């Protein structure tokens, strides 16, 4: 699993991730608290995306794979 790219637009996070597995489930959480934000959609070809509403900028998010991988990224404001 590779790193994530995340953006905030009026507290909407738009995470993106890639995985070598096409069957993994990827979940996004706030790195500092572990609070679950949501599950990414598998777009095929190992690409995953999502669009989630969150009340505040989480500063950093972590994407975890059901297969054990994880990657964290700072949130980039847009």
C-alpha positions, 0 to 999 in steps of 0.5 A, spaced: 500 500 500 502 506 498 501 513 501 495 517 501 494 524 498 488 528 502 485 534 501 480 538 505 475 543 502 470 545 507 471 539 512 470 534 506 476 529 506 478 526 499 483 521 500 486 517 495 490 510 496 493 505 492 494 497 493 497 492 490 491 488 492 484 488 488 481 485 494 483 489 500 478 494 504 481 500 506 479 504 512 481 512 513 482 514 520 484 520 524 491 519 526 491 522 533 485 519 535 484 513 531 477 515 530 474 512 524 472 517 518 470 512 513 471 506 508 475 508 501 471 505 495 475 500 490 475 503 483 479 497 480 486 497 478 488 497 486 486 505 486 481 507 492 478 514 493 473 517 498 469 523 500 467 524 507 465 529 511 469 531 518 467 537 523 474 539 523 481 538 519 484 532 522 491 534 520 493 527 519 489 521 517 491 514 516 489 509 511 489 501 514 488 495 509 484 489 511 491 485 509 495 489 514 498 495 511 498 502 513 500 509 511 499 516 514 499 523 511 498 530 513 492 533 510 493 538 505 488 544 505 485 546 498 
